[in-house]
Amino acid sequence: MDPQEDQAYDVVVVGGGAAGLSAALVLGRARRRVAVVDAGSPRNAPASHMQGFVSRDGMAPADFAAVGRAEVAGYGVELLEDQVLGIEPGFVVRLTGGRVLTARRILVATGVGDELPDIPGVRERWGRDLLHCPYCHGWEVRDQPLGVLGTHPGSVQHAQLVRQWSDDVVFFVHTYDLTAAEQTQLEARAIRIVRGEVARRVVEADRLTGVELSDGRVIARTAVFIRPGNLPHADGLLGGLGCELDEAGFVTVDATGRTSTVGVWAAGNVVDPRAQVITSAGAGSAAAIAINADLVQDDIERALDHHGPSTTVQVLDFKP
């Protein structure tokens, strides 16, 4: 096959995580020609398990992705291990490997990236004992000495949330501008406040044992939570397609994931960085149903153009 040869699809899904695979499953079952383009760098790759997904609780993210890919492939969905360079008007999708795809509709489900503090040992322990989501990891570290690192706005609220899983929680102020009201709230729930910048994480025998401050103090902890900053992994695709973005750079969508650009949907963490795997999967499913309904309407209009003059046809929209 000529690498530059156009290949036409009903839908090109950009991103093969929970949202993208869920959408591809629904669209494949709807007998649409679908391609999923995935660069293979999921947000939850460092984690050994995922939680909160009924029937999949505790499943390894890699296993979840493998099962999902096998399921969608069974419905004729094409899985492309590649990256999208850009999407041109008319939905011409160019890939880094040289392939060119055309699509009637686009679903962007590229996820989000986490901005981590520049502290030695942070990236190496990310998803292991440096954690972000208590709903994903809180049960596994329940009743242990936990820490919450003050970095981004919302860090204090994060500490209050983590307090649900342990009576021994330390809030490391670090670079956070702690207000008097927040301090009172932390003290009211017996969350210990430790001031001073964090210098590094202390690891022994491949396990976190403490947090060392710049003045040399070491506070014993077995896990630390942070509320990271987030940036959508859209690589300029959504903005380039003319989709409206909010102040944080995330695309604005309706309840089905429809963006402000005709023919373009978005779902999962690229829309909501707080969405868990099960939430993203649901968003992908909702987007797929809306996309298929939109394609059906387009199919009707095309058929009428070929059929010639006819009476008005009323289209009933399916709402599950």
ZADO-1210 file (C-alpha; in nm, 4 decimals, padded with zeros to 6 digits):
<atoms>
<atom x="00.0000" y="00.0000" z="00.0000" code="MET" pos="1"/>
<atom x="00.1280" y="00.3450" z="-00.0874" code="ASP" pos="2"/>
<atom x="00.1895" y="00.5183" z="00.2503" code="PRO" pos="3"/>
<atom x="00.0344" y="00.8349" z="00.1094" code="GLN" pos="4"/>
<atom x="-00.2816" y="00.6640" z="-00.0162" code="GLU" pos="5"/>
<atom x="-00.6002" y="00.8078" z="00.1272" code="ASP" pos="6"/>
<atom x="-00.8117" y="00.5741" z="00.3361" code="GLN" pos="7"/>
<atom x="-01.1709" y="00.6768" z="00.4027" code="ALA" pos="8"/>
<atom x="-01.3482" y="00.6154" z="00.7315" code="TYR" pos="9"/>
<atom x="-01.6761" y="00.7156" z="00.8846" code="ASP" pos="10"/>
<atom x="-01.4954" y="00.8099" z="01.2059" code="VAL" pos="11"/>
<atom x="-01.1326" y="00.8545" z="01.3026" code="VAL" pos="12"/>
<atom x="-01.0811" y="00.8294" z="01.6776" code="VAL" pos="13"/>
<atom x="-00.7642" y="00.9994" z="01.7993" code="VAL" pos="14"/>
<atom x="-00.6578" y="00.8276" z="02.1206" code="GLY" pos="15"/>
<atom x="-00.6925" y="00.4663" z="02.2301" code="GLY" pos="16"/>
<atom x="-00.7661" y="00.4960" z="02.6012" code="GLY" pos="17"/>
<atom x="-01.0933" y="00.4200" z="02.7776" code="ALA" pos="18"/>
<atom x="-01.2898" y="00.6929" z="02.5989" code="ALA" pos="19"/>
<atom x="-01.1525" y="00.6175" z="02.2538" code="GLY" pos="20"/>
<atom x="-01.1915" y="00.2402" z="02.2778" code="LEU" pos="21"/>
<atom x="-01.5411" y="00.2663" z="02.4256" code="SER" pos="22"/>
<atom x="-01.6478" y="00.4923" z="02.1385" code="ALA" pos="23"/>
<atom x="-01.4856" y="00.2608" z="01.8840" code="ALA" pos="24"/>
<atom x="-01.6711" y="-00.0371" z="02.0317" code="LEU" pos="25"/>
<atom x="-02.0107" y="00.1326" z="01.9963" code="VAL" pos="26"/>
<atom x="-01.9340" y="00.2604" z="01.6467" code="LEU" pos="27"/>
<atom x="-01.7955" y="-00.0732" z="01.5329" code="GLY" pos="28"/>
<atom x="-02.1109" y="-00.2466" z="01.6517" code="ARG" pos="29"/>
<atom x="-02.3064" y="00.0178" z="01.4578" code="ALA" pos="30"/>
<atom x="-02.1266" y="-00.1096" z="01.1457" code="ARG" pos="31"/>
<atom x="-01.9307" y="00.2090" z="01.0929" code="ARG" pos="32"/>
<atom x="-01.5846" y="00.2050" z="00.9417" code="ARG" pos="33"/>
<atom x="-01.3635" y="00.3259" z="01.2249" code="VAL" pos="34"/>
<atom x="-00.9918" y="00.3813" z="01.2759" code="ALA" pos="35"/>
<atom x="-00.8367" y="00.4373" z="01.6182" code="VAL" pos="36"/>
<atom x="-00.5011" y="00.6168" z="01.6121" code="VAL" pos="37"/>
<atom x="-00.3096" y="00.5699" z="01.9365" code="ASP" pos="38"/>
<atom x="00.0424" y="00.6848" z="02.0245" code="ALA" pos="39"/>
<atom x="00.0668" y="00.4317" z="02.3089" code="GLY" pos="40"/>
<atom x="00.1386" y="00.6632" z="02.6035" code="SER" pos="41"/>
<atom x="-00.1620" y="00.6396" z="02.8392" code="PRO" pos="42"/>
<atom x="-00.1798" y="00.8595" z="03.1468" code="ARG" pos="43"/>
<atom x="-00.2231" y="00.5619" z="03.3811" code="ASN" pos="44"/>
<atom x="00.0693" y="00.3594" z="03.2418" code="ALA" pos="45"/>
<atom x="00.2791" y="00.3945" z="03.5642" code="PRO" pos="46"/>
<atom x="-00.0040" y="00.2543" z="03.7785" code="ALA" pos="47"/>
<atom x="-00.0116" y="-00.1185" z="03.8513" code="SER" pos="48"/>
<atom x="-00.3901" y="-00.1243" z="03.8803" code="HIS" pos="49"/>
<atom x="-00.7043" y="00.0801" z="03.8236" code="MET" pos="50"/>
<atom x="-00.9939" y="00.1010" z="04.0640" code="GLN" pos="51"/>
<atom x="-01.3571" y="00.2035" z="04.0756" code="GLY" pos="52"/>
<atom x="-01.4575" y="00.0365" z="03.7485" code="PHE" pos="53"/>
<atom x="-01.7239" y="-00.2170" z="03.8393" code="VAL" pos="54"/>
<atom x="-01.6295" y="-00.5640" z="03.7067" code="SER" pos="55"/>
<atom x="-01.2765" y="-00.4324" z="03.6329" code="ARG" pos="56"/>
<atom x="-01.1734" y="-00.3201" z="03.9828" code="ASP" pos="57"/>
<atom x="-00.8030" y="-00.3873" z="04.0364" code="GLY" pos="58"/>
<atom x="-00.7329" y="-00.4656" z="03.6710" code="MET" pos="59"/>
<atom x="-00.3950" y="-00.3561" z="03.5351" code="ALA" pos="60"/>
<atom x="-00.4291" y="-00.0640" z="03.2906" code="PRO" pos="61"/>
<atom x="-00.2267" y="-00.2518" z="03.0292" code="ALA" pos="62"/>
<atom x="-00.4599" y="-00.5524" z="03.0557" code="ASP" pos="63"/>
<atom x="-00.7639" y="-00.3264" z="03.0259" code="PHE" pos="64"/>
<atom x="-00.6248" y="-00.1697" z="02.7093" code="ALA" pos="65"/>
<atom x="-00.5365" y="-00.5084" z="02.5606" code="ALA" pos="66"/>
<atom x="-00.8852" y="-00.6468" z="02.6227" code="VAL" pos="67"/>
<atom x="-01.0425" y="-00.3313" z="02.4802" code="GLY" pos="68"/>
<atom x="-00.8329" y="-00.3435" z="02.1650" code="ARG" pos="69"/>
<atom x="-00.9203" y="-00.7087" z="02.1095" code="ALA" pos="70"/>
<atom x="-01.2903" y="-00.6349" z="02.1531" code="GLU" pos="71"/>
<atom x="-01.3030" y="-00.3469" z="01.9062" code="VAL" pos="72"/>
<atom x="-01.0888" y="-00.5334" z="01.6520" code="ALA" pos="73"/>
<atom x="-01.3542" y="-00.8054" z="01.6578" code="GLY" pos="74"/>
<atom x="-01.5984" y="-00.5540" z="01.5093" code="TYR" pos="75"/>
<atom x="-01.3694" y="-00.4525" z="01.2271" code="GLY" pos="76"/>
<atom x="-01.2231" y="-00.1409" z="01.3899" code="VAL" pos="77"/>
<atom x="-00.8715" y="-00.0677" z="01.2604" code="GLU" pos="78"/>
<atom x="-00.6133" y="00.0036" z="01.5282" code="LEU" pos="79"/>
<atom x="-00.3208" y="00.2175" z="01.4159" code="LEU" pos="80"/>
<atom x="-00.0151" y="00.2584" z="01.6387" code="GLU" pos="81"/>
<atom x="00.0776" y="00.6045" z="01.5217" code="ASP" pos="82"/>
<atom x="00.0430" y="00.9723" z="01.6031" code="GLN" pos="83"/>
<atom x="-00.1621" y="01.2391" z="01.4328" code="VAL" pos="84"/>
<atom x="00.0480" y="01.5188" z="01.2851" code="LEU" pos="85"/>
<atom x="-00.2520" y="01.7309" z="01.1982" code="GLY" pos="86"/>
<atom x="-00.6089" y="01.7350" z="01.0754" code="ILE" pos="87"/>
<atom x="-00.6840" y="01.9493" z="00.7719" code="GLU" pos="88"/>
<atom x="-01.0215" y="02.0900" z="00.6618" code="PRO" pos="89"/>
<atom x="-01.2504" y="01.8189" z="00.5320" code="GLY" pos="90"/>
<atom x="-01.1015" y="01.5964" z="00.8027" code="PHE" pos="91"/>
<atom x="-00.7872" y="01.4847" z="00.6256" code="VAL" pos="92"/>
<atom x="-00.5845" y="01.3171" z="00.8993" code="VAL" pos="93"/>
<atom x="-00.2081" y="01.2970" z="00.8478" code="ARG" pos="94"/>
<atom x="-00.0067" y="01.0514" z="01.0570" code="LEU" pos="95"/>
<atom x="00.3627" y="01.0582" z="01.1467" code="THR" pos="96"/>
<atom x="00.4090" y="00.7245" z="00.9711" code="GLY" pos="97"/>
<atom x="00.3024" y="00.8793" z="00.6407" code="GLY" pos="98"/>
<atom x="-00.0500" y="00.7432" z="00.6158" code="ARG" pos="99"/>
<atom x="-00.3311" y="00.9793" z="00.5232" code="VAL" pos="100"/>
<atom x="-00.6855" y="00.9110" z="00.6430" code="LEU" pos="101"/>
<atom x="-01.0070" y="01.0891" z="00.5574" code="THR" pos="102"/>
<atom x="-01.3049" y="01.0896" z="00.7889" code="ALA" pos="103"/>
<atom x="-01.6632" y="01.2073" z="00.7969" code="ARG" pos="104"/>
<atom x="-01.6399" y="01.2687" z="01.1709" code="ARG" pos="105"/>
<atom x="-01.3598" y="01.3076" z="01.4256" code="ILE" pos="106"/>
<atom x="-01.3475" y="01.2061" z="01.7932" code="LEU" pos="107"/>
<atom x="-01.0534" y="01.3385" z="01.9949" code="VAL" pos="108"/>
<atom x="-00.9827" y="01.1291" z="02.3053" code="ALA" pos="109"/>
<atom x="-00.6152" y="01.1997" z="02.3601" code="THR" pos="110"/>
<atom x="-00.6275" y="01.2359" z="02.7376" code="GLY" pos="111"/>
<atom x="-00.4315" y="01.4692" z="02.9597" code="VAL" pos="112"/>
<atom x="-00.0799" y="01.5171" z="03.0936" code="GLY" pos="113"/>
<atom x="00.0071" y="01.5709" z="03.4597" code="ASP" pos="114"/>
<atom x="00.2436" y="01.8519" z="03.5569" code="GLU" pos="115"/>
<atom x="00.4625" y="01.7219" z="03.8399" code="LEU" pos="116"/>
<atom x="00.6737" y="01.9309" z="04.0792" code="PRO" pos="117"/>
<atom x="01.0469" y="01.9453" z="04.0123" code="ASP" pos="118"/>
<atom x="01.1532" y="01.7419" z="04.3140" code="ILE" pos="119"/>
<atom x="01.4085" y="01.4586" z="04.2979" code="PRO" pos="120"/>
<atom x="01.2434" y="01.1174" z="04.2899" code="GLY" pos="121"/>
<atom x="00.8981" y="01.2408" z="04.1986" code="VAL" pos="122"/>
<atom x="00.8752" y="01.1050" z="03.8440" code="ARG" pos="123"/>
<atom x="01.0330" y="00.7738" z="03.9401" code="GLU" pos="124"/>
<atom x="00.7679" y="00.7133" z="04.2080" code="ARG" pos="125"/>
<atom x="00.4698" y="00.8524" z="04.0128" code="TRP" pos="126"/>
<atom x="00.1790" y="00.6087" z="04.0233" code="GLY" pos="127"/>
<atom x="00.3546" y="00.3927" z="04.2838" code="ARG" pos="128"/>
<atom x="00.3657" y="00.5817" z="04.6149" code="ASP" pos="129"/>
<atom x="00.3408" y="00.9334" z="04.4726" code="LEU" pos="130"/>
<atom x="-00.0285" y="00.9431" z="04.3960" code="LEU" pos="131"/>
<atom x="-00.2888" y="01.1893" z="04.2740" code="HIS" pos="132"/>
<atom x="-00.6341" y="01.0298" z="04.3023" code="CYS" pos="133"/>
<atom x="-00.7515" y="00.9041" z="04.6424" code="PRO" pos="134"/>
<atom x="-01.0470" y="00.7318" z="04.4766" code="TYR" pos="135"/>
<atom x="-00.7988" y="00.5354" z="04.2650" code="CYS" pos="136"/>
<atom x="-00.5387" y="00.4628" z="04.5337" code="HIS" pos="137"/>
<atom x="-00.6789" y="00.5599" z="04.8743" code="GLY" pos="138"/>
<atom x="-00.8011" y="00.2129" z="04.9706" code="TRP" pos="139"/>
<atom x="-00.4602" y="00.0591" z="04.8991" code="GLU" pos="140"/>
<atom x="-00.2853" y="00.2998" z="05.1421" code="VAL" pos="141"/>
<atom x="-00.5630" y="00.3244" z="05.4007" code="ARG" pos="142"/>
<atom x="-00.4606" y="00.3769" z="05.7634" code="ASP" pos="143"/>
<atom x="-00.0994" y="00.4454" z="05.6622" code="GLN" pos="144"/>
<atom x="00.1007" y="00.7628" z="05.7384" code="PRO" pos="145"/>
<atom x="00.0174" y="00.9759" z="05.4351" code="LEU" pos="146"/>
<atom x="00.1299" y="01.3122" z="05.3065" code="GLY" pos="147"/>
<atom x="-00.0190" y="01.5731" z="05.0756" code="VAL" pos="148"/>
<atom x="00.2149" y="01.8111" z="04.8959" code="LEU" pos="149"/>
<atom x="00.1094" y="02.1738" z="04.8613" code="GLY" pos="150"/>
<atom x="00.1653" y="02.2835" z="04.5036" code="THR" pos="151"/>
<atom x="-00.1363" y="02.3894" z="04.3003" code="HIS" pos="152"/>
<atom x="-00.4583" y="02.5599" z="04.4078" code="PRO" pos="153"/>
<atom x="-00.6843" y="02.3013" z="04.5625" code="GLY" pos="154"/>
<atom x="-00.4044" y="02.1232" z="04.7495" code="SER" pos="155"/>
<atom x="-00.5697" y="02.1859" z="05.0874" code="VAL" pos="156"/>
<atom x="-00.9011" y="02.0455" z="04.9637" code="GLN" pos="157"/>
<atom x="-00.7037" y="01.7452" z="04.8401" code="HIS" pos="158"/>
<atom x="-00.5617" y="01.6950" z="05.1892" code="ALA" pos="159"/>
<atom x="-00.9116" y="01.7108" z="05.3356" code="GLN" pos="160"/>
<atom x="-01.0178" y="01.4439" z="05.0904" code="LEU" pos="161"/>
<atom x="-00.7210" y="01.2180" z="05.1663" code="VAL" pos="162"/>
<atom x="-00.8080" y="01.2453" z="05.5373" code="ARG" pos="163"/>
<atom x="-01.1013" y="01.0113" z="05.4644" code="GLN" pos="164"/>
<atom x="-00.8570" y="00.7215" z="05.4230" code="TRP" pos="165"/>
<atom x="-00.6218" y="00.7799" z="05.7170" code="SER" pos="166"/>
<atom x="-00.6102" y="00.9473" z="06.0578" code="ASP" pos="167"/>
<atom x="-00.2408" y="01.0232" z="06.0039" code="ASP" pos="168"/>
<atom x="-00.2158" y="01.2866" z="05.7307" code="VAL" pos="169"/>
<atom x="00.0530" y="01.5533" z="05.6974" code="VAL" pos="170"/>
<atom x="00.0105" y="01.8574" z="05.4754" code="PHE" pos="171"/>
<atom x="00.3489" y="01.9671" z="05.3397" code="PHE" pos="172"/>
<atom x="00.3106" y="02.3395" z="05.2755" code="VAL" pos="173"/>
<atom x="00.6133" y="02.3406" z="05.0405" code="HIS" pos="174"/>
<atom x="00.5497" y="02.6361" z="04.8047" code="THR" pos="175"/>
<atom x="00.1771" y="02.6664" z="04.8741" code="TYR" pos="176"/>
<atom x="00.0400" y="02.9992" z="05.0044" code="ASP" pos="177"/>
<atom x="-00.1583" y="02.8649" z="05.2993" code="LEU" pos="178"/>
<atom x="-00.4287" y="03.0992" z="05.4251" code="THR" pos="179"/>
<atom x="-00.5344" y="03.1351" z="05.7872" code="ALA" pos="180"/>
<atom x="-00.8765" y="02.9896" z="05.7097" code="ALA" pos="181"/>
<atom x="-00.7206" y="02.6855" z="05.5405" code="GLU" pos="182"/>
<atom x="-00.4872" y="02.6336" z="05.8333" code="GLN" pos="183"/>
<atom x="-00.7820" y="02.6347" z="06.0726" code="THR" pos="184"/>
<atom x="-00.9660" y="02.3831" z="05.8576" code="GLN" pos="185"/>
<atom x="-00.6660" y="02.1493" z="05.8496" code="LEU" pos="186"/>
<atom x="-00.6160" y="02.1737" z="06.2240" code="GLU" pos="187"/>
<atom x="-00.9858" y="02.1097" z="06.2865" code="ALA" pos="188"/>
<atom x="-00.9530" y="01.7659" z="06.1253" code="ARG" pos="189"/>
<atom x="-00.6185" y="01.6855" z="06.2893" code="ALA" pos="190"/>
<atom x="-00.4177" y="01.7185" z="05.9683" code="ILE" pos="191"/>
<atom x="-00.0645" y="01.8048" z="06.0727" code="ARG" pos="192"/>
<atom x="00.0928" y="02.1048" z="05.8971" code="ILE" pos="193"/>
<atom x="00.4639" y="02.0897" z="05.8107" code="VAL" pos="194"/>
<atom x="00.6230" y="02.4060" z="05.6749" code="ARG" pos="195"/>
<atom x="00.9378" y="02.4243" z="05.4646" code="GLY" pos="196"/>
<atom x="01.0183" y="02.3249" z="05.1095" code="GLU" pos="197"/>
<atom x="01.0379" y="01.9589" z="05.0228" code="VAL" pos="198"/>
<atom x="01.3847" y="01.8612" z="04.8979" code="ALA" pos="199"/>
<atom x="01.3399" y="01.4960" z="04.8066" code="ARG" pos="200"/>
<atom x="01.1556" y="01.1735" z="04.8724" code="ARG" pos="201"/>
<atom x="01.3370" y="00.9157" z="05.0830" code="VAL" pos="202"/>
<atom x="01.3226" y="00.5675" z="04.9328" code="VAL" pos="203"/>
<atom x="01.4622" y="00.2517" z="05.0906" code="GLU" pos="204"/>
<atom x="01.4431" y="-00.0968" z="04.9359" code="ALA" pos="205"/>
<atom x="01.2298" y="00.0507" z="04.6566" code="ASP" pos="206"/>
<atom x="00.9695" y="00.1782" z="04.9021" code="ARG" pos="207"/>
<atom x="00.8939" y="00.5313" z="05.0163" code="LEU" pos="208"/>
<atom x="00.9863" y="00.5784" z="05.3805" code="THR" pos="209"/>
<atom x="00.9806" y="00.9539" z="05.4214" code="GLY" pos="210"/>
<atom x="00.9906" y="01.3084" z="05.2897" code="VAL" pos="211"/>
<atom x="01.3034" y="01.5161" z="05.3446" code="GLU" pos="212"/>
<atom x="01.2771" y="01.8933" z="05.3768" code="LEU" pos="213"/>
<atom x="01.5376" y="02.1464" z="05.2681" code="SER" pos="214"/>
<atom x="01.6436" y="02.1977" z="05.6330" code="ASP" pos="215"/>
<atom x="01.7267" y="01.8273" z="05.6687" code="GLY" pos="216"/>
<atom x="01.4178" y="01.7154" z="05.8596" code="ARG" pos="217"/>
<atom x="01.2715" y="01.3831" z="05.7493" code="VAL" pos="218"/>
<atom x="00.9020" y="01.3167" z="05.8025" code="ILE" pos="219"/>
<atom x="00.8173" y="00.9476" z="05.7893" code="ALA" pos="220"/>
<atom x="00.5502" y="00.8751" z="05.5258" code="ARG" pos="221"/>
<atom x="00.4625" y="00.5702" z="05.3144" code="THR" pos="222"/>
<atom x="00.2679" y="00.7517" z="05.0412" code="ALA" pos="223"/>
<atom x="00.2265" y="01.1116" z="04.9278" code="VAL" pos="224"/>
<atom x="-00.0586" y="01.2608" z="04.7289" code="PHE" pos="225"/>
<atom x="-00.0432" y="01.5682" z="04.5085" code="ILE" pos="226"/>
<atom x="-00.2971" y="01.7539" z="04.3032" code="ARG" pos="227"/>
<atom x="-00.1062" y="01.8041" z="03.9798" code="PRO" pos="228"/>
<atom x="-00.1615" y="02.0648" z="03.7168" code="GLY" pos="229"/>
<atom x="-00.3102" y="01.9281" z="03.3964" code="ASN" pos="230"/>
<atom x="-00.2636" y="01.9994" z="03.0276" code="LEU" pos="231"/>
<atom x="-00.4771" y="01.8335" z="02.7589" code="PRO" pos="232"/>
<atom x="-00.2904" y="01.6030" z="02.5213" code="HIS" pos="233"/>
<atom x="-00.4575" y="01.7511" z="02.2158" code="ALA" pos="234"/>
<atom x="-00.1273" y="01.8615" z="02.0552" code="ASP" pos="235"/>
<atom x="-00.3088" y="02.1614" z="01.9091" code="GLY" pos="236"/>
<atom x="-00.5583" y="01.9442" z="01.7217" code="LEU" pos="237"/>
<atom x="-00.8713" y="02.0843" z="01.8821" code="LEU" pos="238"/>
<atom x="-00.7602" y="02.4454" z="01.8594" code="GLY" pos="239"/>
<atom x="-00.6463" y="02.3857" z="01.5037" code="GLY" pos="240"/>
<atom x="-00.9912" y="02.2536" z="01.4177" code="LEU" pos="241"/>
<atom x="-01.1440" y="02.5747" z="01.5517" code="GLY" pos="242"/>
<atom x="-01.2958" y="02.4182" z="01.8639" code="CYS" pos="243"/>
<atom x="-01.3699" y="02.6544" z="02.1503" code="GLU" pos="244"/>
<atom x="-01.1414" y="02.6094" z="02.4507" code="LEU" pos="245"/>
<atom x="-01.1844" y="02.7260" z="02.8087" code="ASP" pos="246"/>
<atom x="-00.9321" y="02.9368" z="03.0019" code="GLU" pos="247"/>
<atom x="-00.7387" y="02.6259" z="03.1067" code="ALA" pos="248"/>
<atom x="-00.7079" y="02.5065" z="02.7478" code="GLY" pos="249"/>
<atom x="-00.9676" y="02.2307" z="02.7696" code="PHE" pos="250"/>
<atom x="-01.2235" y="02.1965" z="02.4932" code="VAL" pos="251"/>
<atom x="-01.5829" y="02.2921" z="02.5694" code="THR" pos="252"/>
<atom x="-01.8421" y="02.0299" z="02.4758" code="VAL" pos="253"/>
<atom x="-02.2110" y="01.9545" z="02.5203" code="ASP" pos="254"/>
<atom x="-02.3496" y="01.6528" z="02.7070" code="ALA" pos="255"/>
<atom x="-02.2607" y="01.4203" z="02.4181" code="THR" pos="256"/>
<atom x="-01.9063" y="01.5521" z="02.3692" code="GLY" pos="257"/>
<atom x="-01.9939" y="01.7624" z="02.0643" code="ARG" pos="258"/>
<atom x="-01.7539" y="02.0557" z="02.0235" code="THR" pos="259"/>
<atom x="-01.8250" y="02.3936" z="01.8669" code="SER" pos="260"/>
<atom x="-01.6812" y="02.2675" z="01.5366" code="THR" pos="261"/>
<atom x="-01.9241" y="02.0747" z="01.3168" code="VAL" pos="262"/>
<atom x="-01.8280" y="01.7090" z="01.2917" code="GLY" pos="263"/>
<atom x="-01.5833" y="01.7080" z="01.5836" code="VAL" pos="264"/>
<atom x="-01.6414" y="01.5428" z="01.9219" code="TRP" pos="265"/>
<atom x="-01.4150" y="01.5072" z="02.2254" code="ALA" pos="266"/>
<atom x="-01.4370" y="01.2727" z="02.5243" code="ALA" pos="267"/>
<atom x="-01.2461" y="01.1605" z="02.8323" code="GLY" pos="268"/>
<atom x="-00.9655" y="01.3401" z="03.0135" code="ASN" pos="269"/>
<atom x="-00.9041" y="01.5734" z="02.7183" code="VAL" pos="270"/>
<atom x="-01.2350" y="01.7285" z="02.8258" code="VAL" pos="271"/>
<atom x="-01.2286" y="01.6607" z="03.2019" code="ASP" pos="272"/>
<atom x="-00.8922" y="01.5846" z="03.3685" code="PRO" pos="273"/>
<atom x="-01.0728" y="01.4513" z="03.6780" code="ARG" pos="274"/>
<atom x="-01.2672" y="01.1847" z="03.4906" code="ALA" pos="275"/>
<atom x="-01.1818" y="00.8318" z="03.6016" code="GLN" pos="276"/>
<atom x="-01.1519" y="00.5374" z="03.3634" code="VAL" pos="277"/>
<atom x="-01.5167" y="00.4392" z="03.4020" code="ILE" pos="278"/>
<atom x="-01.6292" y="00.8002" z="03.3515" code="THR" pos="279"/>
<atom x="-01.4174" y="00.8369" z="03.0391" code="SER" pos="280"/>
<atom x="-01.5532" y="00.5111" z="02.9007" code="ALA" pos="281"/>
<atom x="-01.9078" y="00.6371" z="02.9519" code="GLY" pos="282"/>
<atom x="-01.8270" y="00.9663" z="02.7822" code="ALA" pos="283"/>
<atom x="-01.6831" y="00.7788" z="02.4853" code="GLY" pos="284"/>
<atom x="-01.9982" y="00.5698" z="02.4576" code="SER" pos="285"/>
<atom x="-02.2224" y="00.8781" z="02.4690" code="ALA" pos="286"/>
<atom x="-02.0116" y="01.0500" z="02.2030" code="ALA" pos="287"/>
<atom x="-02.0267" y="00.7450" z="01.9775" code="ALA" pos="288"/>
<atom x="-02.4067" y="00.7277" z="01.9938" code="ILE" pos="289"/>
<atom x="-02.4299" y="01.0978" z="01.9080" code="ALA" pos="290"/>
<atom x="-02.1796" y="01.0611" z="01.6236" code="ILE" pos="291"/>
<atom x="-02.3680" y="00.7673" z="01.4746" code="ASN" pos="292"/>
<atom x="-02.6980" y="00.9590" z="01.4928" code="ALA" pos="293"/>
<atom x="-02.5302" y="01.2510" z="01.3173" code="ASP" pos="294"/>
<atom x="-02.3991" y="01.0175" z="01.0472" code="LEU" pos="295"/>
<atom x="-02.7443" y="00.8643" z="01.0009" code="VAL" pos="296"/>
<atom x="-02.8841" y="01.2125" z="00.9393" code="GLN" pos="297"/>
<atom x="-02.6077" y="01.2720" z="00.6860" code="ASP" pos="298"/>
<atom x="-02.6829" y="00.9351" z="00.5227" code="ASP" pos="299"/>
<atom x="-03.0480" y="01.0349" z="00.4830" code="ILE" pos="300"/>
<atom x="-02.9585" y="01.3666" z="00.3228" code="GLU" pos="301"/>
<atom x="-02.7186" y="01.1979" z="00.0814" code="ARG" pos="302"/>
<atom x="-02.9799" y="00.9354" z="-00.0082" code="ALA" pos="303"/>
<atom x="-03.2395" y="01.2042" z="-00.0751" code="LEU" pos="304"/>
<atom x="-02.9967" y="01.3885" z="-00.3032" code="ASP" pos="305"/>
<atom x="-02.9617" y="01.0751" z="-00.5145" code="HIS" pos="306"/>
<atom x="-03.3293" y="00.9839" z="-00.4911" code="HIS" pos="307"/>
<atom x="-03.4559" y="01.3154" z="-00.6214" code="GLY" pos="308"/>
<atom x="-03.7475" y="01.5369" z="-00.5047" code="PRO" pos="309"/>
<atom x="-03.9458" y="01.3829" z="-00.2220" code="SER" pos="310"/>
<atom x="-04.1744" y="01.4706" z="00.0595" code="THR" pos="311"/>
<atom x="-04.0223" y="01.5849" z="00.3881" code="THR" pos="312"/>
<atom x="-03.8963" y="01.3035" z="00.6061" code="VAL" pos="313"/>
<atom x="-03.9153" y="01.3390" z="00.9828" code="GLN" pos="314"/>
<atom x="-03.6074" y="01.1984" z="01.1583" code="VAL" pos="315"/>
<atom x="-03.6546" y="01.0615" z="01.5073" code="LEU" pos="316"/>
<atom x="-03.3450" y="01.1089" z="01.7219" code="ASP" pos="317"/>
<atom x="-03.2619" y="00.8096" z="01.9405" code="PHE" pos="318"/>
<atom x="-03.1990" y="00.9044" z="02.3018" code="LYS" pos="319"/>
<atom x="-03.1006" y="00.6090" z="02.5195" code="PRO" pos="320"/>
</atoms>
